Amino acid sequence: MDDTQTVLSETFACNAATAATLAARARLRQWTAHSVIVAAERAHDHVHVLVDGQARMMAFAIDGRLVAIEDYGRGDLLGEATLFEPDAAGHDIAAVIASTSAAFGHAVFLDLMTNYSCVALAVSRRLVARLSRITQRMVEGATLSANGRIHAELLRQAQASEDLTIRPPPVLSQFALHVQSTRETVSRAINALEKRGIITRDEHGLRVVAPHRLEELIY
């Protein structure tokens, strides 16, 4: 399988033959860094599967700060919210770096969901998982201090790997956007954790050495 078929097979948990069928009905789109893939101000008529690269949904807070709502990587769906409401994009999703997506017209994608249960199930699972993440961030934003949000996000990202290591180490400015804080606050919090021996870091990654101690600092 070529790379596009491999990504589609992984995204929709389908066999090689089905992945080839899906790939044949998609159009590959190339995106330069910072180009808008899904725009809030215009009707959108495609669903994208990110084949390569990285994308991000951003929004402005009431105080004018730019806040990262969600990051997208290889295999993630973009624009599926507009399947039934073309004007429902809500916020721009833009490429962070040069990226490639497999774009499906709405009619095509709905037809695939109807005829391939693996596509419909994958969309459902991802929507539920995304809603869960967004709800969790909303709760944390309302109930945790800035340091609490930083500690929670560090633990969440570390637990995504088997050895509790975030690779590559987080870019502080981007991490700050995720937790609705400032780069300076994130830097101070991470330095404090390192001094207490809760985390270690080098140029290759940031490792949580004492996850239970970090969890205690969230609340």
N, C-alpha and C positions, 0 to 999 in steps of 0.2 A: 504493500500500500504506500502511496505517496503521503507526504506530511499532512495534507488536508484531510485525506481519508482517515489517517490515523487519529487525528484530533476529533473528527466527527464520530469515529468508532468509540473513543474514550468518553466523549461528552454524552452520547446517547446510549452507551452500553449495548452496541449492536455488532453484528458480525461484519466481516469484510465485504460481503456482497451488498448488504444494506448500506454500509458506509459509502460504497462506490455509487450506489443509486442516489444517495443524499448529495454527494459531492457533485454529481452530474447536474443537479438541479440548483446548484449554488453558483454565484458569481464572485470570484475573488476580488477583493478591493484592497488597495494599498493606501495607507494613511501615513502622512508625515507627522513628526512630533508636533503636538499641540493642535492638530487639525480636529475639527468637531465631527464625530461619527454619528451621534444622535443629538439633534438640536431641539431645544425646548420651544423655540419661537416659530417652528414650522411643522406642518404635518409630516409624519414619518411613515413610510410604507415598507420598511424592511426590518427583518430580524437578523442580527449578526451573531456568528460564532467566532470568537477571537482565535485565530489560528496561530498567531505569533505576536509578541509584543506585550504592551500593557496599556490599559485605559483607566480613566478615573471619572467618576461623577462628582461634580463640585457644586456648591451652593453658597450664597452670601448670607451670613447671619445678620440679625437685626442691627448689630453694632458695626457692620461693614466688614467683618472678618470673613475671609474665604475659608470654607470648611469642606474637607473631603468627606463625602457621603459614603462612597464605596469604591474599592479598587477592583479591577478586572484583569484576569490573566488568561493564559492559554486554556481554551476550552470553555470559557465563560460565555453566557448569552448576554447580548446587548439589545435593548429595544423591544423586548418581548411584551412590555406593558402596553405598547401601542397596537398590539394585535387586534384588539376589540375596540379601542378608542384611539384613533390615529393622532389625536391632539394631546395625548396623555403622557408625553415624554417627561414633563415636569422640570427637569434640569438637563443641562448639556452633559454629554459624555464625550470626552476628548481623549485622543491618543496621548500618552505620556511620552512615549518614544515611537520611532517608526514601527508601524504595526500592520498586520494583515488580517482581514476578516473574510469569512465566507458569508456572503449576503444572500438572504432568501426573501423574495417578495412575500407580502402577507398572504396572498392567495396560495402561493406555493407552500408556505410553511404550514398553513392551516390544513392543506391537503395532506401533507406529510404526517401531521398530528393525527388526522383521521384514519390514515391507512397504515401507520406504523406505531404500534403501541409503545415501543421503546422511546420514540420521540415525545409522545404525550406524557409518559411517566417521567422522563428526564426533566421536562419543562416543569411539571408539578413539583418534583422534588426540589429543584433549584429555587422555585418561587417560595416554597415553604421555608427553605434554609435561609434565603435572603430576608424574608420577613422576620424570621427569628433573630438574625443578626441585627437588623435595624431596630427591632423592639428592645433588644438587649442594650444597644448603644443609647437609646432614648432613656431607658431606666437608669443607666449609669450617669447620663448627663444630668438627670434630675435628682439623683440621690447621692452621688459621690463627689468628693472634692477633686480639685485638679490632680493632686498627687494620687488619689484613689483611682481616677480614670487612667492615669499613666501606668500604675502598677497592674491594673486589670488588663490593659492592652498588652503589656509586656508578657504577662503570664499566658494570655490567650495565644499570642504569636509563638511563644516558646513551646507551648503544649502541642502545637501543630507539627513539631518534629519529634523524632523518637528520643533524641538526646537533649531535649529542652534547649536547643540552640537556635537562635534567629540568624539565618544566613541569607544574604549578607547582613551585616549589622544595620539597624534601622537608620535611615537618614533623618536627623532630628527635626528638620523643618517639616518633612512629610508626616512624621510621627505626630508632631504637634497638631497638624491639621486634623488628624484622625480623632484625637482626644479633645479637640476644641480647647487647646491651650496655646502656649507660646513656646518657641524654641528654647528660650532661656529657662523656663520652668521645667521643661523636659530634661534639659542638660543637667540642671541642679539635682533633679530627682534621680537620674541615672548615676550621677557621680556619688550621691549619698548611698545608693544601694551597693555600689562597687566598694566603697570604703567599709561598709558593714559586712562585706563578704557574701552578700546575697546573690550578686551576679559577678561574672568575670567577662571581659571583652578584649578582643584584639582586632586586627584588620580583617580577619576572616569571619567573625561572628560575635554574637552576644549570647552568653550561656547563663541560664538561671541555675545557680548551684543549690539554692535552698527554696524550692517552690512553696513549701508550707509557710515559711517566714514571709515570703512575698505576698501570699494570699492573705495572711493576717494583717498586712499593711493596707489592704484595699479599703477596709471599712474603718 
